[in-house]
């Protein structure tokens, strides 16, 4: 009896998997080639842009970048705000005064109003001429209007009428003369007789009493000549940060208009 041995062909399990791995390898190769192509194209574009920038830089056509530096604005103190608003008052007054009378000079550094030759006195005289009265008639309404603005009501405290003399004569004589010059200006502003160029309403005269103050300074501030020294000036005074304004009824009654009042000069 013969022993028959049957051989079966061995089954290889990887034969069916070959097509899958071959396809996967081809796919990865294709993706790698595509990636390389994209990289080459991107590098070429970047290189081209860099070359264009170099060429523009050589020609001077490159726009310079705008650098915006943002800084913190400094805080405005109450003192700075007061100074700023007082300057606004003075600037406005200066422009208005120049419009009505070009000879008027409002000095915002010294807070003074100068009348030039129109505000000069003759020797030993305490009255201004017609030109001086006209200059007062021009500037005082402007001052009153400025005082009635919101900033004027907030800061403008007083307008001091200062009479000056030359150096001739004794100190006390010139002191008395300077006081008379200041007092005459105040009396002229308050006159209600209907005479002269200066005629204010009752309300304006009340405001003048509250706002203006007559003061004499003798020859403490002489000018380049004796004629220029014999003059009248208006000095603006302003409230401080903590200044309080008098508002009592008794205070207000002191300034009522009275047509029977007469100047004592």
Secondary structure, DSSP 8 states (H G I E B T S, - for coil): ------------TTTTTHHHHHHHHHHHHHHHHHHHHHHHHHHHHHHHHHHHHHHHHHHT-----------------HHHHHHHHHHHHHHHHHHHHHHH-TT-EEETTTTEEE-GGGGB--TT--S--HHHHHHHHHHHHHHHHHHTSHHHHHHEEEEEEEE---SSS-HHHHHHHHHHHHHHHHHHHH--SS-SS----HHHHHHHHHHEEEEE-TTTT--SSHHHHSBEEEEEEE--TT------HHHHHTT---TT-----
